[in-house]
Amino acid sequence: MKQKPLAFHVPEPSGRPGHATDFSYLRLQPAGTAHKPPIDVSPYDTRDLAVGLIRVLDEHDEAVGPWAADIPDDVLRKGLLSMIKTRIFDARMLIAQRQKKTSFYMQSLGEEAICIGQVLAMRDGDMHFPSYRQQGLLIARDYSLVEMMCQIFSNDKDPLKGRQLPVLYSVPDMGFFTLSGNLGTQFPQAVGWAMASAIKGDTRISSAWIGDGATAESDYQTALTFAHVYRAPVILNVINNQWAISTFQGVAGGEGITLAARGIGTGLASLRVDGNDFLAVYAVSKWAADRARNNHGATLIEWVSYRAGPHSTSDDPSKYRPADDWARFPLGDPIIRLKQHLIRRGLWSEQEHQAAQKAFEAEVIAAQKEAESHGTLASGRTSSVATMFEEVYKDMPAHLRRQRQELGV
C-alpha cells in the first residue's frame, strides 16, 4: 500500500472575522462539580482538576460546591470595587494613548478578577512577579494612581525615571516586582525568590504571572522544573485568555490538552479554574497559598478567561477574530458576575454600583489631571535626560560626569 504523504499541522481557532467562534473547545463543566482536595494532595492526584474546570458561581449567581469558601463580605466588596476601578483606569489610559499622551498601553479588560482575587487572598509581604496585565495588583493594594500614570507618561515624576516602557511598573515595597518586557523571565525569577525565602526560613511566598502564549518560552519549563525539584513556595499563574497577540492559544500547546495538564507531568499540583469567577479565583488562590506556606510545594493554575480588548494599543484584533467574541464568551464578564452575586446576597445594589463608578471616574480623572501637570508625551515634558546618569553607579565615573557636563544637565 502506498504511504500517504505527511501532513503538517498548524492549530487554528474555531472562529475568524466574519465567522462566530465555537467555544465548545473550552470543555466547560457545571459550577460546584469539581472536588476540593486537601492542601497536601500529591500532584498526580490533581490530574482531574487539571483537565476539568473549577467554578463556584452558577447560572443563578449563587455560590455552590466545595470551593464555595466563606469569603468575608468586606473582601467581596473590595474585590468588586477594585475591579471597577481598574477597568475605569484602563479606559482612561487607553484614551490618553489615543491622544498621544503616551506611546503605549495595555488593558486588563475582562481579566480583572484573576489578579485582584489572588492578591486579596495573599498576605502583605508576599511577592508578585507580574506580566503586563496585572495592574489590578497595585490598584487593589491602593497604590497611587498618580504614580502609575506618571510612569505611563514618563514625565518628571515618573518613579522609574523613564527607564521602563509604559505599564512596566516596579513597586517591590507593595509586593510588585519589577515588570519585565521579556516574556517568561518572571517565572524563574519568582521560583528563585520563593526558594530564597525557604532557604532563609521566612514565611513569605511568591506568585508568578504569565500568559498562554509565553508558556511556549523555555523559561516557563525551567521554572516548573525548579519549582518541582525544590518544592518552592510559589503560585505559578497561567492566564489563558485565548490569544497571544494574534496567535491562538492552540499554537502554545492548548489544543487537545489543557495548559494545566502540562504541570502534572512536571510534578506540580495543577488546577484549571474559571478566571472570570471571583469567588473561584479567591478560593483557589487561598488554597494554593496555604499549600505553599505549609511546605507542600508549588501549584500551577491555568485561569480560563478572555482578552476582551486588543493585545495592546498597537494591535487590531478585528483582523484575526470575530468582533463580538467577548460578548459571546461563555464565562461572561467578571464584574457583572460578582456584582449580581452580591446583589443576590443583599451586599450590593444597582444604585451603589452606579455611585461607585461615578466616584472612581472622578478619582481617576483627578489623578490624571495631576499626573499630566508634570508632563506627557504630547506636551513634550518627559523625564529629564539627566536621569540617565543617576542611580546607575554608586559613585559616578569621571567619563559620565564629563558627558553630563557636556549636555549641560
Secondary structure, DSSP 8 states (H G I E B T S, - for coil): -------------S-BTTB---GGGG----TT-S----TT--GGGGHHHHHS-B--B-TTS-B-STT-----HHHHHHHHHHHHHHHHHHHHHHHHHHTTSSS-----TT-HHHHHHHHHHS-TT-EEE--TT-HHHHHHTT--HHHHHHHHHT-TT-TTTT-S-TT---BGGGTB----SSTTTHHHHHHHHHHHHHHTT----EEEEEETGGGGSHHHHHHHHHHHHTT-SEEEEEEE-SEETTEEGGGGTTSSS-TTHHHHHHT-EEEEEETT-HHHHHHHHHHHHHHHHTTS--EEEEEE----S-SSTT--GGGTS-TTHHHH-TT--HHHHHHHHHHHTTS--HHHHHHHHHHHHHHHHHHHHHHHTT--TTTT--S-GGGGGTTSSSS--HHHHHHHHHHT-
